Amino acid sequence: MNPRLVIGPGSPASREICLAPGISRIGRNADNDLAIADPSVSRYHCEITIEPTGCKVRDLDSSNGTFLDGLPIRDARLEHGQRLRLGSVDCLFLLHESAPPAPAPAQIPLPPPIAMPLDPAPSAPGMCEFHPGEMADWICPQCGYELCGACVEPPRAGRSIHPTCLRCQSICRRTRPSALPPGAAQGSFWQDVAGSFAYPLQKQGAVFLFSGALFLSVIGAAGYLASYASLLGLLALLILAIFNFGFLFAYMKSVIAVSSNGDDTLPGWPEITDFWGDLGGPFLQFLVLHILFLGPGVVLIRHDYAIAGWTVAGIGMFLLPMGFLAVALTDSLAGLNPVAIVSWIFRVPGPYLVASLFFLAMYGLRYGCEWIIPQIPVPFLPGLLFNFILLYGLTVQMRVLGRMYYRYRHRFV
C-alpha cells in the first residue's frame, strides 16, 4: 500500500504527495500537513486517515465543501482511483502503484486539463503561465515561470513574506511593477474601508470575538491579582503581559497576513505551542514598535518639551501603521527599515493617509471606551465589553492595512 494524493492531475502544475500513516490534515494554512494555496480551499479543509484496515476522508466544516467522485461528503471511505475535489481544486487518490482511469463523474464534470507545453512561453507579459488571465505577482528563479498567487505558497502570519514555488519549492521574487496590469482588485479602496467594519462580524465573528474578549478578561483579572503579590507575583505579571500583548499582536499579524493575500476569511486565534516563539516574539515586536515610534515623543513631553514632544509623537503615530504592516509582512523587526517605510508611504500617499487617520480614530475609540466603560456598575462586564471593542477595533484596523497592501501591492516592490 502506497497512499498518495495527486493535486491537479493531468495539468502541468500537478504534484504528487505521499500520505503518511495516520491523519493528514489538508487546508490553506501553512501549518497543515498538506498546504494547498488556493482561495477556494478553507484554512483547515479536510483530513485523510490512512489505516491498515482502510482509508477515509472527513470534511472539517469547510466553506466550499469536500466532494468525492462529484458528491458532497462529510465522512466517507476512500478507495484507489477515486477523485476528491476540495473547493475548486481537483485531486486524485492513489493507493496502489498503478492507477486505473478515473473519469470525472457525469453529474459534475471536471474541467479538462489546460494544454500547456512543459516550458511555456507567456502569452502576455505579467500574466500567469498556468492560469491564463490571472496577474503574475511572482517569478520563480529556478523554473523561470511567472506565477499568480495560486501557484505559490502564500505568506502567512508567523512566516516571512517569501512565497515559494509549488513546483520546485524555490523562493519566488516579485515581478516588475510595470508588468502588473491595473485593476488587480475590484471596487475601490473606500469600499475596502467600508467593508472592513463588517469583516470582524462575518459568520460567527461576534461569538469568535466574544471568546477572545473572555480570554483577555481572564488574563487581565489574573494580572490584577498578581500586581498585589510579591516578587514572584511581579514575575507572573510579566508573563501575563507577554501572554496578553503577544497574543494580541500575533492575532493582528494574522489579520494583516490573510488580508494582504486577498483572503476574505477571518483568521483563527494564534496557536500557542511554544510560549517564547509564539508569544514572546510578537510581544517583543509590539514593544519595540511602540518604543521606536512613540517613545521619543513621550520622553520629550515628560521633560517639559511639550510642543516638540507632541510634534514628534504625532509623526510617530503617523508612521506607526506602516511599521505594523512592515513587521507583519516580514515577521521580523528587520522590516523596520526607515528608508523603506518612508518610501512605501510616498508610493501610496492617499490610501495611506486614509489608513493612518482610520488607525488614529480606532485608537481614539479604544481610549474613549477605556474611560467610559468602567462607569458600568457590573462586576467583570466592563473589562469584557472593553476587550470585545478592542478586538473589534484592532481587527478593523489591520484589515484596512492588509487591504491597502493587497490593492496596491505592485507599488511596494
Disulfide bonds with the S-S distance in Angstrom:
none
